[in-house]
Amino acid sequence: MRANVFRLPMQHPGDLSELEGLIAQETLRADDIVAVIGKTEGNGGVNDFTRGYFTQSLMALLSRHLDEPSDSLIRRIPCILSGGTEGVLTPHYVVLCRSGAPLQKPAPAAAFAIGTAMSRSVPAEDIGRAAHVESVADSVRRAMAEARIAEPANVHFVQVKCPCVTSARAEATRAAGKTVASADPNRSMALARAAGAFGVALALGEIGEADVTDKALLQNFSVHSGRASISSGIEVEANEVIVLGNSPLWSGDLRIAHRPMSDALDIGAAVQVLADLGITAAPQVAPKDRARVQAVFVKCEPDRRGHIRGQRHTMLDDTDINAQRHIRGAVGGLVAGVFGDTRIFVSGGAEHQGPDGGGLIAAIAERASSRSGAATCVS
């Protein structure tokens, strides 16, 4: 199998013109698309309808090319959008493609691998609870198997989209004689992200079954996954999972690496993940190497203790601007400055995703040797 990555701009949340052009030019085959991860210019909150708008537009486009109904496509192709492009961040989307069959024998060097999975619909009464954790963990394991990644250590980034409890879903659940973890949609989103992070950690062996309890979610922040990036929204009813890693059963010139970010100022993590991919930032990536970078994913969170390296921050006390919008803008600027590129996927809401007050960064890049020949992917 071989993976290709296409990082494309959007002029508005429903703009798929770049993807349409690549399909028309036969640069990209519509039936090779297995997942999409993107940043839209919405608010990233409960009422961020830009995510659903993009998803609807994407499925309509693919339906035309694949002659398959949109409601069928949406159940098999994860489309995970994070709202909020504060500061210098650029709205964009990353199209993940897969073609061919697994290698019969392991290659000397592992290559970039992609696996996806969808869970069954998550009942409102399970969202943000231990049952939700188990549902995510099962989906992650299935996505790893699809990606032919046998060892959890070879998984570098797991993007999950979880459903949340809206006011309507909470009322329907109560009418059925059941309870929800929270009827507050904003807290439900946070609980869903926490459950997703626990699920990834459980599947990757970062935690054990004994660590999974309802009470631990949003409480025990010593428990976290170093490779989970979780989003939550009203536009999904199931867990959508994308596993990215490296596998010797894949071919191609792409690789992925990741590093934890200890806090919002951890510029070293960005430099280190580049070094893992054979790219130097001194202090910024040179143009010749910048072209090798195919995608960058970041997860971040305002430190809930109210300090960064001993100095007070006011993100959590600002009633005018949500704290997640503050942190996306701040960390987005830091990482974009290192990479010299504003097409960075930066998502807030990093509960149990990376160290408390920190997060993680992952990047996909071509090997240096591939630049001497024909490029294998488009950015």
URRA-V784948 format. One record per pair of residues at least 12 apart in sequence whose C-alpha atoms are under 8 Angstrom apart, sorted by sequence separation. I is the first residue (numbers start at 1). J is the second residue. D is the distance in whole Angstrom. If there is no record, write none. Layout:
i=I j=J d=D
i=I j=J d=D
This chain:
i=211 j=223 d=8
i=244 j=256 d=8
i=245 j=257 d=8
i=304 j=316 d=7
i=315 j=327 d=8
i=332 j=344 d=7
i=122 j=135 d=8
i=170 j=183 d=6
i=259 j=272 d=7
i=302 j=315 d=7
i=59 j=73 d=7
i=198 j=212 d=7
i=259 j=273 d=6
i=302 j=316 d=7
i=332 j=346 d=6
i=59 j=74 d=7
i=165 j=180 d=8
i=258 j=273 d=6
i=331 j=346 d=8
i=98 j=114 d=7
i=119 j=135 d=7
i=167 j=183 d=6
i=207 j=223 d=7
i=257 j=273 d=6
i=119 j=136 d=7
i=165 j=182 d=7
i=166 j=183 d=7
i=167 j=184 d=7
i=96 j=114 d=8
i=140 j=158 d=8
i=165 j=183 d=7
i=166 j=184 d=7
i=167 j=185 d=7
i=206 j=224 d=8
i=328 j=346 d=6
i=165 j=184 d=8
i=166 j=185 d=5
i=206 j=225 d=7
i=257 j=276 d=6
i=328 j=347 d=6
i=119 j=139 d=6
i=165 j=185 d=6
i=257 j=277 d=7
i=328 j=348 d=6
i=118 j=139 d=6
i=164 j=185 d=7
i=256 j=277 d=7
i=302 j=323 d=7
i=327 j=348 d=7
i=117 j=139 d=6
i=195 j=217 d=7
i=255 j=277 d=7
i=302 j=324 d=7
i=117 j=140 d=7
i=165 j=188 d=6
i=194 j=217 d=6
i=201 j=224 d=7
i=301 j=324 d=7
i=325 j=348 d=8
i=55 j=79 d=6
i=116 j=140 d=8
i=164 j=188 d=6
i=165 j=189 d=7
i=194 j=218 d=6
i=201 j=225 d=5
i=324 j=348 d=5
i=117 j=142 d=6
i=164 j=189 d=5
i=198 j=223 d=8
i=200 j=225 d=7
i=201 j=226 d=8
i=302 j=327 d=6
i=324 j=349 d=7
i=116 j=142 d=8
i=117 j=143 d=5
i=163 j=189 d=8
i=191 j=217 d=7
i=198 j=224 d=7
i=201 j=227 d=8
i=301 j=327 d=6
i=13 j=40 d=6
i=116 j=143 d=5
i=191 j=218 d=7
i=197 j=224 d=7
i=198 j=225 d=7
i=200 j=227 d=8
i=201 j=228 d=7
i=300 j=327 d=7
i=12 j=40 d=8
i=13 j=41 d=7
i=115 j=143 d=5
i=116 j=144 d=8
i=164 j=192 d=6
i=190 j=218 d=8
i=197 j=225 d=6
i=200 j=228 d=6
i=300 j=328 d=7
i=12 j=41 d=8
i=115 j=144 d=6
i=163 j=192 d=7
i=51 j=81 d=6
i=115 j=145 d=7
i=116 j=146 d=7
i=162 j=192 d=6
i=51 j=82 d=7
i=115 j=146 d=5
i=116 j=147 d=8
i=162 j=193 d=7
i=197 j=228 d=6
i=227 j=258 d=8
i=300 j=331 d=7
i=30 j=62 d=7
i=51 j=83 d=7
i=114 j=146 d=8
i=115 j=147 d=4
i=196 j=228 d=8
i=197 j=229 d=7
i=50 j=83 d=7
i=114 j=147 d=5
i=115 j=148 d=8
i=197 j=230 d=6
i=226 j=259 d=8
i=113 j=147 d=6
i=162 j=196 d=7
i=196 j=230 d=6
i=226 j=260 d=6
i=30 j=65 d=7
i=31 j=66 d=7
i=48 j=83 d=7
i=113 j=148 d=8
i=14 j=50 d=8
i=30 j=66 d=7
i=113 j=149 d=8
i=127 j=163 d=7
i=160 j=196 d=7
i=194 j=230 d=8
i=264 j=300 d=7
i=13 j=50 d=6
i=127 j=164 d=7
i=193 j=230 d=5
i=264 j=301 d=8
i=13 j=51 d=7
i=44 j=82 d=6
i=45 j=83 d=7
i=78 j=116 d=7
i=127 j=165 d=7
i=193 j=231 d=6
i=264 j=302 d=8
i=14 j=53 d=6
i=15 j=54 d=8
i=44 j=83 d=4
i=77 j=116 d=8
i=78 j=117 d=8
i=193 j=232 d=6
i=13 j=53 d=6
i=14 j=54 d=5
i=43 j=83 d=6
i=44 j=84 d=5
i=78 j=118 d=8
i=124 j=164 d=8
i=192 j=232 d=6
i=263 j=303 d=8
i=13 j=54 d=5
i=16 j=57 d=7
i=20 j=61 d=8
i=36 j=77 d=8
i=38 j=79 d=8
i=40 j=81 d=7
i=42 j=83 d=5
i=43 j=84 d=5
i=76 j=117 d=8
i=122 j=163 d=7
i=124 j=165 d=6
i=15 j=57 d=8
i=16 j=58 d=7
i=35 j=77 d=5
i=36 j=78 d=6
i=37 j=79 d=6
i=38 j=80 d=6
i=39 j=81 d=6
i=40 j=82 d=6
i=41 j=83 d=6
i=42 j=84 d=5
i=76 j=118 d=7
i=158 j=200 d=7
i=190 j=232 d=8
i=14 j=57 d=6
i=34 j=77 d=6
i=35 j=78 d=5
i=36 j=79 d=5
i=37 j=80 d=5
i=38 j=81 d=5
i=39 j=82 d=5
i=40 j=83 d=5
i=41 j=84 d=5
i=42 j=85 d=7
i=75 j=118 d=7
i=189 j=232 d=5
i=14 j=58 d=8
i=33 j=77 d=8
i=34 j=78 d=7
i=35 j=79 d=6
i=36 j=80 d=6
i=37 j=81 d=6
i=38 j=82 d=6
i=39 j=83 d=6
i=40 j=84 d=6
i=41 j=85 d=5
i=189 j=233 d=7
i=264 j=308 d=7
i=16 j=61 d=8
i=39 j=84 d=7
i=40 j=85 d=7
i=41 j=86 d=8
i=124 j=169 d=7
i=263 j=308 d=7
i=39 j=85 d=7
i=102 j=148 d=8
i=124 j=170 d=7
i=298 j=344 d=7
i=300 j=346 d=7
i=296 j=343 d=8
i=297 j=344 d=6
i=298 j=345 d=6
i=299 j=346 d=6
i=300 j=347 d=6
i=301 j=348 d=6
i=125 j=173 d=7
i=295 j=343 d=8
i=296 j=344 d=5
i=297 j=345 d=5
i=298 j=346 d=5
i=299 j=347 d=5
i=300 j=348 d=5
i=301 j=349 d=6
i=124 j=173 d=7
i=290 j=339 d=7
i=295 j=344 d=7
i=296 j=345 d=6
i=297 j=346 d=6
i=298 j=347 d=6
i=299 j=348 d=6
i=300 j=349 d=7
i=301 j=350 d=5
i=41 j=91 d=6
i=290 j=340 d=7
i=299 j=349 d=8
i=300 j=350 d=5
i=301 j=351 d=7
i=39 j=90 d=8
i=40 j=91 d=5
i=153 j=204 d=8
i=290 j=341 d=8
i=299 j=350 d=6
i=39 j=91 d=5
i=40 j=92 d=7
i=129 j=181 d=7
i=152 j=204 d=5
i=304 j=356 d=8
i=38 j=91 d=8
i=39 j=92 d=5
i=125 j=178 d=7
i=127 j=180 d=7
i=128 j=181 d=6
i=152 j=205 d=7
i=284 j=337 d=7
i=285 j=338 d=6
i=303 j=356 d=7
i=304 j=357 d=7
i=38 j=92 d=6
i=39 j=93 d=6
i=125 j=179 d=6
i=126 j=180 d=7
i=127 j=181 d=7
i=284 j=338 d=5
i=285 j=339 d=5
i=299 j=353 d=7
i=303 j=357 d=4
i=38 j=93 d=4
i=125 j=180 d=5
i=126 j=181 d=8
i=283 j=338 d=7
i=284 j=339 d=6
i=285 j=340 d=6
i=299 j=354 d=8
i=301 j=356 d=8
i=302 j=357 d=5
i=303 j=358 d=7
i=37 j=93 d=6
i=38 j=94 d=6
i=124 j=180 d=6
i=125 j=181 d=7
i=284 j=340 d=6
i=301 j=357 d=5
i=302 j=358 d=8
i=36 j=93 d=7
i=37 j=94 d=5
i=281 j=338 d=7
i=300 j=357 d=7
i=301 j=358 d=6
i=36 j=94 d=6
i=37 j=95 d=7
i=281 j=339 d=8
i=300 j=358 d=6
i=301 j=359 d=7
i=36 j=95 d=5
i=136 j=195 d=8
i=140 j=199 d=8
i=299 j=358 d=8
i=300 j=359 d=5
i=35 j=95 d=6
i=36 j=96 d=6
i=128 j=188 d=7
i=132 j=192 d=8
i=136 j=196 d=6
i=140 j=200 d=6
i=299 j=359 d=5
i=300 j=360 d=7
i=34 j=95 d=8
i=35 j=96 d=5
i=127 j=188 d=8
i=137 j=198 d=8
i=138 j=199 d=8
i=298 j=359 d=7
i=299 j=360 d=5
i=33 j=95 d=7
i=34 j=96 d=6
i=35 j=97 d=7
i=129 j=191 d=8
i=133 j=195 d=5
i=137 j=199 d=4
i=141 j=203 d=6
i=298 j=360 d=6
i=299 j=361 d=7
i=33 j=96 d=6
i=34 j=97 d=6
i=128 j=191 d=4
i=129 j=192 d=8
i=132 j=195 d=6
i=133 j=196 d=6
i=136 j=199 d=5
i=137 j=200 d=6
i=140 j=203 d=6
i=264 j=327 d=8
i=298 j=361 d=4
i=33 j=97 d=4
i=34 j=98 d=7
i=127 j=191 d=7
i=128 j=192 d=4
i=132 j=196 d=7
i=133 j=197 d=8
i=135 j=199 d=7
i=136 j=200 d=7
i=137 j=201 d=8
i=297 j=361 d=6
i=298 j=362 d=6
i=32 j=97 d=5
i=33 j=98 d=7
i=127 j=192 d=6
i=128 j=193 d=8
i=130 j=195 d=7
i=133 j=198 d=6
i=134 j=199 d=6
i=137 j=202 d=6
i=138 j=203 d=7
i=270 j=335 d=6
i=296 j=361 d=7
i=297 j=362 d=5
i=32 j=98 d=5
i=128 j=194 d=7
i=129 j=195 d=6
i=133 j=199 d=4
i=137 j=203 d=5
i=264 j=330 d=8
i=265 j=331 d=8
i=296 j=362 d=6
i=297 j=363 d=6
i=32 j=99 d=6
i=128 j=195 d=5
i=132 j=199 d=8
i=264 j=331 d=6
i=267 j=334 d=7
i=271 j=338 d=7
i=296 j=363 d=4
i=127 j=195 d=8
i=160 j=228 d=8
i=162 j=230 d=7
i=164 j=232 d=6
i=166 j=234 d=7
i=267 j=335 d=7
i=270 j=338 d=7
i=295 j=363 d=6
i=296 j=364 d=7
i=158 j=227 d=6
i=159 j=228 d=6
i=160 j=229 d=6
i=161 j=230 d=6
i=162 j=231 d=6
i=163 j=232 d=6
i=164 j=233 d=6
i=165 j=234 d=8
i=265 j=334 d=8
i=294 j=363 d=8
i=295 j=364 d=5
i=157 j=227 d=5
i=158 j=228 d=5
i=159 j=229 d=5
i=160 j=230 d=5
i=161 j=231 d=5
i=162 j=232 d=5
i=163 j=233 d=5
i=164 j=234 d=6
i=229 j=299 d=6
i=293 j=363 d=7
i=294 j=364 d=5
i=295 j=365 d=7
i=156 j=227 d=6
i=157 j=228 d=6
i=158 j=229 d=6
i=159 j=230 d=6
i=160 j=231 d=6
i=161 j=232 d=5
i=162 j=233 d=7
i=163 j=234 d=6
i=267 j=338 d=8
i=293 j=364 d=6
i=294 j=365 d=5
i=155 j=227 d=8
i=157 j=229 d=7
i=159 j=231 d=8
i=161 j=233 d=7
i=163 j=235 d=7
i=293 j=365 d=4
i=294 j=366 d=7
i=163 j=236 d=5
i=164 j=237 d=8
i=292 j=365 d=5
i=293 j=366 d=7
i=162 j=236 d=7
i=163 j=237 d=5
i=292 j=366 d=5
i=161 j=236 d=8
i=162 j=237 d=7
i=163 j=238 d=6
i=292 j=367 d=7
i=162 j=238 d=6
i=163 j=239 d=7
i=292 j=368 d=7
i=162 j=239 d=5
i=161 j=239 d=6
i=162 j=240 d=7
i=12 j=91 d=8
i=80 j=159 d=8
i=133 j=212 d=8
i=160 j=239 d=7
i=161 j=240 d=5
i=292 j=371 d=8
i=11 j=91 d=8
i=80 j=160 d=7
i=160 j=240 d=5
i=161 j=241 d=7
i=9 j=90 d=8
i=10 j=91 d=6
i=35 j=116 d=7
i=80 j=161 d=6
i=160 j=241 d=5
i=9 j=91 d=6
i=10 j=92 d=5
i=34 j=116 d=7
i=130 j=212 d=6
i=159 j=241 d=6
i=160 j=242 d=6
i=9 j=92 d=4
i=10 j=93 d=8
i=130 j=213 d=6
i=158 j=241 d=7
i=159 j=242 d=5
i=294 j=377 d=8
i=8 j=92 d=6
i=9 j=93 d=7
i=129 j=213 d=7
i=130 j=214 d=5
i=158 j=242 d=6
i=159 j=243 d=7
i=294 j=378 d=8
i=295 j=379 d=8
i=7 j=92 d=7
i=8 j=93 d=5
i=129 j=214 d=5
i=158 j=243 d=5
i=294 j=379 d=6
i=7 j=93 d=6
i=8 j=94 d=6
i=128 j=214 d=8
i=157 j=243 d=6
i=158 j=244 d=6
i=293 j=379 d=8
i=7 j=94 d=4
i=8 j=95 d=8
i=156 j=243 d=8
i=157 j=244 d=5
i=6 j=94 d=6
i=7 j=95 d=6
i=129 j=217 d=8
i=155 j=243 d=7
i=156 j=244 d=6
i=157 j=245 d=7
i=273 j=361 d=7
i=277 j=365 d=7
i=291 j=379 d=7
i=5 j=94 d=7
i=6 j=95 d=5
i=128 j=217 d=8
i=155 j=244 d=6
i=156 j=245 d=5
i=273 j=362 d=7
i=274 j=363 d=8
i=278 j=367 d=8
i=5 j=95 d=6
i=6 j=96 d=7
i=155 j=245 d=4
i=156 j=246 d=8
i=273 j=363 d=7
i=277 j=367 d=7
i=278 j=368 d=7
i=5 j=96 d=5
i=154 j=245 d=6
i=155 j=246 d=7
i=270 j=361 d=7
i=4 j=96 d=6
i=5 j=97 d=6
i=154 j=246 d=6
i=262 j=354 d=8
i=263 j=355 d=8
i=269 j=361 d=7
i=3 j=96 d=7
i=4 j=97 d=5
i=154 j=247 d=7
i=261 j=354 d=7
i=262 j=355 d=6
i=263 j=356 d=8
i=264 j=357 d=7
i=3 j=97 d=6
i=4 j=98 d=6
i=260 j=354 d=6
i=261 j=355 d=7
i=262 j=356 d=8
i=263 j=357 d=5
i=264 j=358 d=6
i=3 j=98 d=5
i=260 j=355 d=7
i=262 j=357 d=7
i=263 j=358 d=4
i=2 j=98 d=6
i=3 j=99 d=7
i=147 j=243 d=8
i=149 j=245 d=7
i=262 j=358 d=5
i=263 j=359 d=7
i=1 j=98 d=7
i=2 j=99 d=5
i=149 j=246 d=7
i=261 j=358 d=5
i=262 j=359 d=7
i=1 j=99 d=6
i=2 j=100 d=6
i=143 j=241 d=7
i=149 j=247 d=6
i=260 j=358 d=8
i=261 j=359 d=5
i=1 j=100 d=5
i=2 j=101 d=8
i=143 j=242 d=7
i=144 j=243 d=6
i=148 j=247 d=7
i=260 j=359 d=6
i=261 j=360 d=5
i=1 j=101 d=5
i=139 j=239 d=8
i=143 j=243 d=6
i=147 j=247 d=8
i=156 j=256 d=7
i=260 j=360 d=4
i=261 j=361 d=7
i=1 j=102 d=5
i=140 j=241 d=6
i=148 j=249 d=7
i=156 j=257 d=6
i=157 j=258 d=7
i=259 j=360 d=6
i=260 j=361 d=6
i=1 j=103 d=7
i=139 j=241 d=7
i=140 j=242 d=8
i=156 j=258 d=6
i=258 j=360 d=7
i=259 j=361 d=6
i=136 j=239 d=7
i=140 j=243 d=7
i=258 j=361 d=6
i=259 j=362 d=7
i=135 j=239 d=8
i=258 j=362 d=4
i=136 j=241 d=8
i=257 j=362 d=6
i=258 j=363 d=7
i=256 j=362 d=7
i=257 j=363 d=6
i=256 j=363 d=6
i=257 j=364 d=7
i=256 j=364 d=4
i=3 j=112 d=7
i=255 j=364 d=6
i=256 j=365 d=6
i=2 j=112 d=8
i=3 j=113 d=6
i=254 j=364 d=7
i=255 j=365 d=6
i=2 j=113 d=8
i=3 j=114 d=7
i=254 j=365 d=6
i=255 j=366 d=6
i=254 j=366 d=4
i=255 j=367 d=7
i=253 j=366 d=5
i=254 j=367 d=6
i=253 j=367 d=6
i=122 j=237 d=6
i=121 j=237 d=5
i=122 j=238 d=5
i=231 j=347 d=8
i=121 j=238 d=4
i=122 j=239 d=7
i=253 j=370 d=6
i=120 j=238 d=6
i=121 j=239 d=7
i=229 j=347 d=8
i=231 j=349 d=8
i=119 j=238 d=6
i=120 j=239 d=7
i=230 j=349 d=8
i=118 j=238 d=7
i=119 j=239 d=5
i=230 j=350 d=7
i=118 j=239 d=6
i=119 j=240 d=7
i=229 j=350 d=7
i=118 j=240 d=5
i=117 j=240 d=6
i=118 j=241 d=6
i=230 j=353 d=8
i=253 j=376 d=7
i=116 j=240 d=8
i=117 j=241 d=5
i=229 j=353 d=6
i=252 j=376 d=8
i=116 j=241 d=6
i=117 j=242 d=7
i=228 j=353 d=6
i=116 j=242 d=5
i=227 j=353 d=7
i=228 j=354 d=8
i=115 j=242 d=6
i=116 j=243 d=6
i=224 j=351 d=8
i=225 j=352 d=6
i=226 j=353 d=6
i=227 j=354 d=7
i=114 j=242 d=7
i=115 j=243 d=5
i=224 j=352 d=4
i=225 j=353 d=5
i=226 j=354 d=5
i=114 j=243 d=6
i=115 j=244 d=7
i=223 j=352 d=6
i=224 j=353 d=5
i=225 j=354 d=6
i=226 j=355 d=8
i=114 j=244 d=5
i=221 j=351 d=8
i=222 j=352 d=8
i=224 j=354 d=6
i=113 j=244 d=6
i=114 j=245 d=7
i=221 j=352 d=6
i=224 j=355 d=7
i=112 j=244 d=7
i=113 j=245 d=5
i=112 j=245 d=6
i=113 j=246 d=5
i=218 j=351 d=7
i=222 j=355 d=8
i=226 j=359 d=8
i=227 j=360 d=7
i=112 j=246 d=4
i=113 j=247 d=6
i=218 j=352 d=8
i=222 j=356 d=7
i=226 j=360 d=7
i=111 j=246 d=5
i=112 j=247 d=6
i=221 j=356 d=6
i=110 j=246 d=5
i=111 j=247 d=5
i=110 j=247 d=5
i=111 j=248 d=6
i=113 j=250 d=6
i=110 j=248 d=4
i=111 j=249 d=8
i=112 j=250 d=7
i=46 j=185 d=7
i=109 j=248 d=6
i=110 j=249 d=7
i=111 j=250 d=5
i=112 j=251 d=8
i=46 j=186 d=7
i=108 j=248 d=7
i=110 j=250 d=7
i=111 j=251 d=6
i=112 j=252 d=7
i=45 j=186 d=8
i=107 j=248 d=5
i=110 j=251 d=8
i=111 j=252 d=6
i=112 j=253 d=8
i=106 j=248 d=5
i=107 j=249 d=6
i=111 j=253 d=7
i=112 j=254 d=5
i=46 j=189 d=8
i=106 j=249 d=5
i=107 j=250 d=8
i=111 j=254 d=6
i=112 j=255 d=5
i=105 j=249 d=7
i=107 j=251 d=8
i=111 j=255 d=5
i=112 j=256 d=6
i=104 j=249 d=7
i=110 j=255 d=8
i=103 j=249 d=5
i=102 j=249 d=5
i=103 j=250 d=6
i=102 j=250 d=6
i=103 j=251 d=8
i=82 j=231 d=7
i=81 j=231 d=8
i=80 j=231 d=8
i=197 j=351 d=8
i=198 j=352 d=7
i=197 j=352 d=6
i=193 j=349 d=7
i=197 j=353 d=6
i=193 j=350 d=8
i=194 j=351 d=6
i=193 j=351 d=7
i=194 j=352 d=6
i=190 j=349 d=7
i=80 j=240 d=8
i=79 j=240 d=8
i=190 j=351 d=7
i=78 j=240 d=6
i=78 j=241 d=7
i=78 j=242 d=7
i=52 j=235 d=6
i=51 j=235 d=8
i=46 j=233 d=6
i=45 j=233 d=8
i=46 j=234 d=7
i=94 j=295 d=7
i=157 j=362 d=7
i=156 j=362 d=7
i=35 j=242 d=7
i=86 j=325 d=7
i=86 j=326 d=8
i=89 j=329 d=7
i=84 j=325 d=7
i=88 j=329 d=7
i=86 j=328 d=6
i=87 j=329 d=5
i=85 j=328 d=8
i=86 j=329 d=5
i=87 j=330 d=8
i=89 j=332 d=6
i=84 j=328 d=8
i=85 j=329 d=7
i=88 j=332 d=7
i=89 j=333 d=7
i=87 j=332 d=7
i=88 j=333 d=6
i=86 j=332 d=8
i=87 j=333 d=7
i=3 j=250 d=8
i=89 j=336 d=8
i=1 j=249 d=7
i=2 j=250 d=6
i=3 j=251 d=8
i=88 j=336 d=8
i=1 j=250 d=5
i=2 j=251 d=5
i=3 j=252 d=7
i=1 j=251 d=6
i=2 j=252 d=6
i=4 j=254 d=8
i=3 j=254 d=8
i=92 j=343 d=6
i=90 j=342 d=6
i=91 j=343 d=7
i=89 j=342 d=5
i=90 j=343 d=5
i=88 j=342 d=6
i=89 j=343 d=6
i=90 j=344 d=7
i=89 j=344 d=6
i=82 j=345 d=8
i=84 j=347 d=8
i=83 j=347 d=8
i=82 j=347 d=6
i=43 j=325 d=8
i=7 j=294 d=7
i=6 j=294 d=7
i=7 j=295 d=7
i=5 j=294 d=6
i=5 j=295 d=8
i=39 j=345 d=6
i=38 j=345 d=7
i=39 j=346 d=8
i=6 j=377 d=7
i=7 j=378 d=7
i=8 j=379 d=7
i=4 j=376 d=7
i=5 j=377 d=6
i=6 j=378 d=5
i=7 j=379 d=5
i=4 j=377 d=6
i=5 j=378 d=7
i=6 j=379 d=5
i=5 j=379 d=7
